[in-house]
Amino acid sequence: MLAYPALVYFALRLTSPRVVGLGILGIFALRLAIAAPRRLVSYVRVAGPIAAAVVAVSVASLVWNDPRALLLTPTLVNLALLVAFASSFSKRETLIETLALAQAGTLSAEEHRYCRRLTAVWCAFFLGNAVVSTGLALGSAREVWALYTGLVAYVLMGLLFAAEFIYRHWRFRRYVGLPTDALLQRIFPPDDLR
């Protein structure tokens, strides 16, 4: 999935959108064929909407032989992630609260509020990324599309994740046994040591 923009960019330089769509469908079929059944269930649960989006645009490219469907895949992936994160607001815990609870065991009321706000931040990120990806897919050179969707978007995502990770450790000073805890404890000592 990470290499999708580069693969599509280079494949479209060599062949038709129909052939690229068929190739992507072939890769998905191979992935399903070699996956262990019990891992396949967890894969579908986690990546099902994203996989469905990629299959849909591949079928559209196969049928209409139009490269725009392939270029819209990052948009659909971002929209699928947006829906996954936003729909978790209607549940007892947001997606980020669920992940935080799995890691930390318990959360304070302040940490629950923080996780809900962070879920909203990620929703805004995915929406913004979808808008930019759509604009580039429909009205920009493929090189610009490939650069943004294949590199810049991942760098922005990594920066957001890293900034939040550091901010969370500064704000809450909670350490749960991550490899980075020793370093962060030196920089941001737990409250009882300050």
Backbone bond lengths (Angstrom), bond angles and torsions (degrees), N, CA, C in turn:
res aa  C-N    CA-C-N  psi(-1)  N-CA   C-N-CA  omega(-1)  CA-C   N-CA-C  phi
1 M - - - 1.454 - - 1.525 111.60 -
2 L 1.332 116.65 -37.75 1.465 119.08 -179.69 1.528 111.73 -64.24
3 A 1.306 116.21 -33.07 1.469 120.58 -177.41 1.531 112.59 -87.66
4 Y 1.325 117.90 -1.73 1.467 121.19 -175.19 1.531 113.16 -50.95
5 P 1.346 119.85 -52.23 1.479 118.13 -177.91 1.530 113.54 -58.33
6 A 1.315 117.07 -43.42 1.466 119.33 -179.79 1.529 110.68 -66.81
7 L 1.318 116.29 -42.17 1.474 119.42 179.36 1.524 111.12 -62.06
8 V 1.318 117.17 -44.68 1.465 120.64 179.98 1.523 110.38 -65.50
9 Y 1.314 116.31 -44.01 1.465 119.88 -179.95 1.539 110.85 -57.07
10 F 1.316 116.93 -51.36 1.469 119.91 -178.07 1.527 111.88 -70.59
11 A 1.326 117.10 -37.15 1.468 119.75 179.71 1.529 111.04 -64.99
12 L 1.335 117.29 -39.41 1.464 119.73 179.66 1.527 112.46 -69.17
13 R 1.318 117.71 -20.39 1.467 120.70 174.69 1.523 111.32 -75.30
14 L 1.347 115.48 -22.16 1.465 120.35 -175.49 1.519 114.36 -101.85
15 T 1.332 116.64 -28.06 1.462 118.56 -172.43 1.521 110.79 -150.26
16 S 1.308 115.68 -178.22 1.471 121.22 -175.60 1.535 111.29 -80.18
17 P 1.328 116.84 158.08 1.467 120.52 176.19 1.529 111.99 -57.60
18 R 1.323 116.58 -34.39 1.473 120.66 179.72 1.525 110.30 -61.16
19 V 1.310 117.30 -44.73 1.472 121.12 -179.81 1.533 110.28 -67.82
20 V 1.338 117.16 -39.23 1.467 120.50 178.58 1.527 109.74 -63.66
21 G 1.337 117.12 -45.61 1.466 120.72 177.43 1.509 111.79 -59.22
22 L 1.330 116.98 -42.35 1.468 121.19 177.77 1.526 110.64 -63.53
23 G 1.331 116.65 -40.56 1.466 120.12 178.08 1.521 112.49 -63.04
24 I 1.331 116.92 -41.15 1.468 120.44 178.87 1.523 110.04 -65.17
25 L 1.329 116.72 -42.21 1.468 119.70 177.06 1.522 110.74 -62.27
26 G 1.324 116.53 -37.85 1.468 120.09 176.90 1.516 112.09 -63.49
27 I 1.329 116.92 -40.43 1.465 120.74 178.06 1.531 110.40 -63.84
28 F 1.333 117.06 -41.87 1.466 120.28 177.95 1.525 111.09 -63.91
29 A 1.330 116.34 -42.94 1.466 119.57 179.38 1.528 110.44 -61.84
30 L 1.327 116.77 -42.22 1.463 120.86 178.07 1.527 110.43 -63.06
31 R 1.335 116.18 -42.18 1.480 120.59 179.52 1.523 110.80 -61.03
32 L 1.319 116.90 -43.02 1.462 120.87 178.15 1.524 111.68 -66.45
33 A 1.328 116.10 -37.63 1.468 119.97 -177.77 1.526 112.99 -68.33
34 I 1.337 117.70 -32.65 1.467 119.61 -176.43 1.530 113.56 -97.24
35 A 1.345 116.71 -5.17 1.472 119.92 -178.48 1.524 110.22 -75.03
36 A 1.326 116.27 139.73 1.463 121.27 174.10 1.525 108.00 -67.06
37 P 1.322 118.08 138.53 1.472 120.21 -176.10 1.533 114.45 -53.45
38 R 1.322 118.69 -42.81 1.469 118.74 -177.70 1.531 111.74 -72.99
39 R 1.330 117.16 -29.87 1.474 119.67 175.09 1.518 110.56 -74.37
40 L 1.321 116.89 -30.16 1.458 121.36 179.84 1.524 110.73 -63.12
41 V 1.317 117.65 -39.56 1.464 121.57 179.17 1.524 110.53 -61.71
42 S 1.333 117.35 -46.77 1.462 119.57 179.78 1.532 110.69 -68.74
43 Y 1.321 117.67 -34.36 1.458 121.73 177.63 1.527 110.58 -63.18
44 V 1.326 116.16 -45.42 1.469 120.59 -179.34 1.526 109.92 -65.06
45 R 1.323 117.21 -39.14 1.463 120.98 -179.74 1.521 110.59 -63.27
46 V 1.319 117.01 -41.66 1.461 120.92 -176.13 1.526 111.70 -83.83
47 A 1.322 117.18 -49.42 1.461 121.17 -171.62 1.525 113.49 -107.38
48 G 1.314 117.91 9.19 1.462 121.32 -177.30 1.518 114.40 -54.94
49 P 1.350 118.46 -51.39 1.476 118.31 -179.51 1.530 113.08 -62.58
50 I 1.316 116.55 -36.92 1.464 119.85 179.07 1.522 109.91 -67.97
51 A 1.327 116.51 -44.87 1.466 120.65 178.38 1.524 110.27 -61.56
52 A 1.331 117.42 -40.39 1.466 120.94 178.89 1.525 110.88 -62.36
53 A 1.329 117.09 -39.41 1.468 120.84 178.57 1.523 110.74 -63.94
54 V 1.321 116.90 -44.07 1.467 120.54 -179.35 1.526 110.53 -65.97
55 V 1.322 117.11 -41.24 1.466 120.31 177.86 1.528 110.18 -64.08
56 A 1.337 117.15 -41.70 1.471 120.52 -179.29 1.522 111.99 -61.04
57 V 1.353 117.38 -45.76 1.461 118.45 -179.74 1.524 111.35 -71.15
58 S 1.315 117.26 -30.01 1.469 119.82 176.88 1.523 110.32 -67.21
59 V 1.320 117.02 -41.31 1.468 121.10 176.90 1.522 109.85 -65.16
60 A 1.342 117.29 -42.47 1.466 120.21 178.09 1.527 110.87 -60.50
61 S 1.326 117.41 -41.30 1.469 120.67 178.18 1.522 110.99 -66.73
62 L 1.304 115.63 -37.15 1.463 120.69 178.83 1.529 110.08 -64.59
63 V 1.312 117.41 -43.79 1.458 122.04 -176.86 1.533 111.83 -73.98
64 W 1.342 117.61 -49.05 1.460 120.94 -172.40 1.523 113.96 -100.30
65 N 1.309 118.26 -6.94 1.461 122.75 178.88 1.535 111.27 54.92
66 D 1.343 115.84 41.50 1.463 122.73 -176.93 1.532 109.01 -115.77
67 P 1.327 117.93 123.99 1.469 119.42 -177.41 1.532 113.65 -69.93
68 R 1.341 117.48 -19.67 1.477 118.91 -177.44 1.519 112.35 -60.28
69 A 1.319 117.12 -33.91 1.469 119.05 178.35 1.523 110.00 -60.85
70 L 1.317 116.90 -44.01 1.471 120.69 179.16 1.522 110.71 -64.70
71 L 1.323 116.62 -37.03 1.460 120.57 -179.09 1.526 112.27 -72.79
72 L 1.315 117.23 -19.98 1.462 120.93 179.45 1.536 113.01 -85.32
73 T 1.308 117.52 -3.12 1.466 119.88 -179.49 1.531 112.56 -56.67
74 P 1.339 120.63 -47.94 1.470 118.20 178.17 1.530 112.97 -58.49
75 T 1.325 117.21 -33.13 1.461 120.40 175.94 1.519 110.10 -62.56
76 L 1.328 116.38 -48.36 1.466 120.28 -178.83 1.523 111.71 -65.22
77 V 1.321 117.45 -36.53 1.465 120.64 177.27 1.522 110.03 -63.90
78 N 1.329 117.41 -44.63 1.462 120.64 178.12 1.526 111.46 -64.52
79 L 1.321 116.83 -38.50 1.466 119.58 177.99 1.528 111.16 -67.79
80 A 1.329 117.42 -36.92 1.467 120.36 176.50 1.530 110.54 -63.91
81 L 1.333 116.57 -42.12 1.462 119.86 176.93 1.525 111.08 -66.09
82 L 1.326 116.70 -39.63 1.463 120.72 176.78 1.529 110.51 -59.25
83 V 1.312 116.97 -46.04 1.469 120.81 179.69 1.527 110.45 -63.39
84 A 1.334 117.20 -42.73 1.470 120.31 179.81 1.526 110.99 -61.17
85 F 1.327 117.75 -45.88 1.458 121.10 -179.13 1.529 110.76 -71.11
86 A 1.340 117.82 -46.10 1.464 121.02 -176.48 1.528 112.04 -67.42
87 S 1.317 117.31 -38.59 1.465 119.10 -179.47 1.521 111.84 -66.96
88 S 1.330 117.35 -20.91 1.461 119.05 179.39 1.526 112.06 -71.49
89 F 1.339 118.57 -13.49 1.467 120.91 175.23 1.526 111.47 -65.00
90 S 1.334 116.63 -25.85 1.467 120.00 -179.32 1.532 112.18 -82.35
91 K 1.316 116.86 -5.52 1.463 120.99 -179.38 1.525 109.87 -98.09
92 R 1.305 115.45 173.52 1.471 120.68 179.48 1.520 111.10 -59.09
93 E 1.326 116.32 -39.09 1.466 122.19 179.89 1.516 108.86 -129.86
94 T 1.320 115.84 142.04 1.460 119.09 174.13 1.523 108.50 -72.11
95 L 1.309 115.66 168.36 1.460 121.13 179.36 1.524 110.94 -57.93
96 I 1.313 117.19 -41.00 1.462 120.57 -179.06 1.523 110.77 -70.54
97 E 1.336 118.21 -36.10 1.462 120.11 175.25 1.525 110.50 -62.02
98 T 1.321 116.78 -41.31 1.462 121.04 179.27 1.523 110.49 -61.77
99 L 1.330 116.71 -44.18 1.469 120.55 178.51 1.530 111.14 -64.88
100 A 1.331 116.45 -41.82 1.465 120.58 -179.58 1.524 110.87 -65.74
101 L 1.323 117.22 -40.58 1.465 120.62 178.48 1.525 111.32 -65.28
102 A 1.319 116.72 -37.65 1.468 119.88 178.31 1.526 110.99 -64.16
103 Q 1.324 116.13 -31.82 1.460 120.42 -178.55 1.525 112.43 -85.92
104 A 1.333 117.12 -42.63 1.466 120.56 -171.75 1.526 113.64 -100.43
105 G 1.318 118.04 -19.76 1.458 120.27 -178.83 1.518 112.97 91.88
106 T 1.314 117.52 -54.68 1.467 122.12 177.71 1.527 108.70 -137.65
107 L 1.319 114.75 156.62 1.458 121.01 177.55 1.520 108.81 -132.03
108 S 1.315 115.89 144.39 1.457 120.58 174.17 1.524 108.85 -74.98
109 A 1.320 116.89 167.31 1.467 120.90 177.62 1.532 110.29 -59.52
110 E 1.334 116.65 -38.56 1.467 120.55 178.53 1.532 110.94 -65.15
111 E 1.330 116.98 -39.12 1.469 120.41 178.57 1.527 110.97 -67.80
112 H 1.344 117.25 -36.60 1.470 120.02 175.60 1.526 110.11 -61.31
113 R 1.334 117.47 -45.95 1.473 120.78 178.55 1.531 110.55 -61.72
114 Y 1.314 116.05 -41.90 1.468 121.06 179.09 1.532 110.15 -60.30
115 C 1.322 117.11 -45.52 1.468 121.02 -179.65 1.530 111.36 -62.17
116 R 1.315 116.58 -37.97 1.465 119.84 178.32 1.540 110.74 -66.35
117 R 1.332 116.31 -42.44 1.474 119.38 177.26 1.528 110.48 -65.33
118 L 1.322 116.70 -39.15 1.463 120.60 179.28 1.528 110.56 -64.92
119 T 1.312 117.29 -36.75 1.462 120.70 175.99 1.531 109.54 -60.47
120 A 1.318 117.20 -40.90 1.470 121.02 177.55 1.528 111.15 -64.79
121 V 1.335 117.05 -38.36 1.468 121.00 177.68 1.528 109.99 -61.79
122 W 1.334 116.81 -45.35 1.464 119.42 179.34 1.530 110.87 -65.85
123 C 1.321 117.55 -36.59 1.472 120.06 175.90 1.527 110.08 -59.51
124 A 1.327 116.68 -45.45 1.475 120.54 178.50 1.527 110.37 -62.17
125 F 1.332 117.02 -40.52 1.461 120.23 179.00 1.524 110.46 -61.43
126 F 1.331 117.15 -48.48 1.468 120.17 -178.31 1.522 111.39 -64.55
127 L 1.320 117.56 -37.13 1.464 120.40 177.52 1.530 110.33 -65.69
128 G 1.318 117.23 -47.44 1.463 120.67 178.15 1.517 112.17 -60.87
129 N 1.308 116.16 -42.16 1.465 120.60 179.08 1.525 110.41 -64.87
130 A 1.328 117.59 -38.04 1.467 121.06 177.91 1.524 110.79 -64.56
131 V 1.332 117.07 -41.54 1.467 121.05 -179.79 1.531 110.45 -63.87
132 V 1.342 116.37 -46.76 1.472 119.96 179.97 1.529 110.29 -64.12
133 S 1.328 116.72 -44.85 1.465 120.43 -179.88 1.521 111.58 -60.77
134 T 1.327 116.40 -39.92 1.469 120.35 178.50 1.531 110.79 -64.37
135 G 1.320 115.83 -46.23 1.463 119.25 178.98 1.513 112.36 -59.40
136 L 1.317 116.03 -41.72 1.469 119.57 179.59 1.522 111.72 -70.00
137 A 1.331 117.14 -37.20 1.472 120.33 -179.89 1.517 111.66 -66.46
138 L 1.331 116.41 -35.22 1.463 119.77 -174.58 1.521 114.52 -95.35
139 G 1.339 117.12 -19.81 1.455 116.18 -173.48 1.505 116.22 -143.01
140 S 1.304 118.00 24.57 1.456 119.75 -178.01 1.521 109.92 -135.02
141 A 1.305 114.74 166.88 1.470 119.68 175.90 1.529 109.36 -66.86
142 R 1.291 116.47 146.58 1.472 120.18 -179.15 1.520 112.42 -60.04
143 E 1.340 116.84 -31.47 1.466 119.75 178.41 1.532 110.72 -62.63
144 V 1.329 116.13 -41.00 1.470 120.69 179.11 1.520 109.23 -67.41
145 W 1.339 117.09 -44.56 1.466 121.60 177.02 1.523 110.46 -56.58
146 A 1.334 116.72 -48.64 1.470 120.76 -177.88 1.527 111.12 -64.19
147 L 1.319 117.30 -40.21 1.465 120.22 179.19 1.527 111.13 -64.36
148 Y 1.321 116.55 -45.86 1.460 118.71 -178.51 1.530 111.30 -68.59
149 T 1.329 116.72 -53.13 1.467 119.35 -174.20 1.520 112.95 -73.86
150 G 1.322 117.02 -23.70 1.457 119.89 -178.08 1.513 114.79 -98.01
151 L 1.341 117.75 -13.01 1.464 119.68 -179.05 1.531 112.03 -138.32
152 V 1.322 116.89 -59.55 1.466 120.46 -173.13 1.531 111.55 -59.49
153 A 1.320 117.51 -44.81 1.469 119.99 -179.20 1.527 111.18 -60.93
154 Y 1.329 117.21 -39.06 1.471 120.41 179.26 1.529 111.11 -70.57
155 V 1.316 116.48 -36.60 1.469 119.64 176.92 1.531 109.64 -64.82
156 L 1.330 117.09 -44.24 1.463 120.47 177.97 1.531 111.41 -61.68
157 M 1.318 116.28 -41.41 1.464 120.78 178.18 1.529 110.50 -63.38
158 G 1.318 116.28 -43.38 1.462 121.03 178.64 1.517 112.04 -64.47
159 L 1.337 116.82 -39.84 1.464 120.60 177.69 1.527 111.30 -64.88
160 L 1.333 116.70 -42.61 1.462 119.75 177.62 1.524 110.53 -62.67
161 F 1.320 116.65 -45.04 1.463 120.44 179.69 1.527 110.94 -62.07
162 A 1.335 116.76 -46.67 1.473 120.49 -178.52 1.524 111.60 -65.17
163 A 1.321 117.10 -43.32 1.469 120.22 179.44 1.525 110.51 -62.66
164 E 1.314 116.28 -42.98 1.472 119.51 178.85 1.517 110.87 -65.70
165 F 1.310 117.79 -41.55 1.468 122.55 -179.35 1.528 110.58 -59.96
166 I 1.320 115.84 -46.41 1.476 120.15 179.35 1.525 110.51 -67.71
167 Y 1.336 117.36 -44.04 1.458 120.69 179.52 1.530 110.94 -60.93
168 R 1.337 116.53 -43.49 1.473 120.71 -179.83 1.516 111.21 -60.17
169 H 1.331 116.88 -41.46 1.467 119.56 179.37 1.528 111.51 -70.37
170 W 1.313 117.13 -35.08 1.462 119.53 175.72 1.527 110.60 -66.64
171 R 1.325 115.99 -43.11 1.470 119.77 -174.61 1.527 112.85 -73.99
172 F 1.325 117.45 -46.24 1.466 119.84 -172.29 1.528 114.32 -100.91
173 R 1.315 117.77 -20.69 1.479 122.12 178.45 1.525 111.31 53.07
174 R 1.314 116.42 41.03 1.456 122.06 -179.72 1.519 108.22 -107.41
175 Y 1.323 115.17 128.06 1.462 120.69 -177.93 1.520 108.51 -123.43
176 V 1.342 115.31 127.11 1.461 120.04 -172.08 1.528 112.81 -120.87
177 G 1.314 117.59 18.96 1.461 120.51 176.74 1.515 115.20 94.96
178 L 1.311 117.81 20.88 1.465 120.45 176.02 1.525 109.70 -75.48
179 P 1.324 118.15 155.56 1.468 120.37 178.61 1.526 113.57 -58.50
180 T 1.318 117.37 -25.53 1.467 121.37 -179.08 1.529 113.13 -85.12
181 D 1.314 117.39 -6.31 1.472 120.33 -174.40 1.528 113.30 -59.44
182 A 1.321 118.11 -41.94 1.473 120.02 -177.51 1.528 110.90 -59.28
183 L 1.313 116.85 -44.75 1.457 120.63 179.23 1.529 111.01 -66.98
184 L 1.324 116.68 -47.27 1.456 120.29 -177.26 1.526 112.22 -66.96
185 Q 1.328 117.64 -30.86 1.466 120.00 176.62 1.524 111.34 -66.13
186 R 1.321 116.51 -31.62 1.473 119.54 176.44 1.526 110.96 -71.09
187 I 1.323 115.53 -39.67 1.460 120.32 -178.66 1.529 110.86 -76.87
188 F 1.335 116.18 -44.20 1.459 122.38 -178.83 1.527 108.44 -123.28
189 P 1.343 118.08 83.56 1.473 119.41 -178.14 1.526 111.19 -60.13
190 P 1.335 116.24 147.47 1.470 119.08 175.64 1.531 110.18 -56.37
191 D 1.321 115.67 154.31 1.468 121.28 -175.86 1.518 113.45 -53.54
192 D 1.334 117.82 -37.64 1.458 119.65 -177.20 1.526 112.66 -72.15
193 L 1.347 118.31 -13.41 1.459 121.19 178.81 1.531 112.96 -100.72
194 R 1.334 116.82 -9.66 1.470 119.87 -177.87 1.505 111.27 -77.21
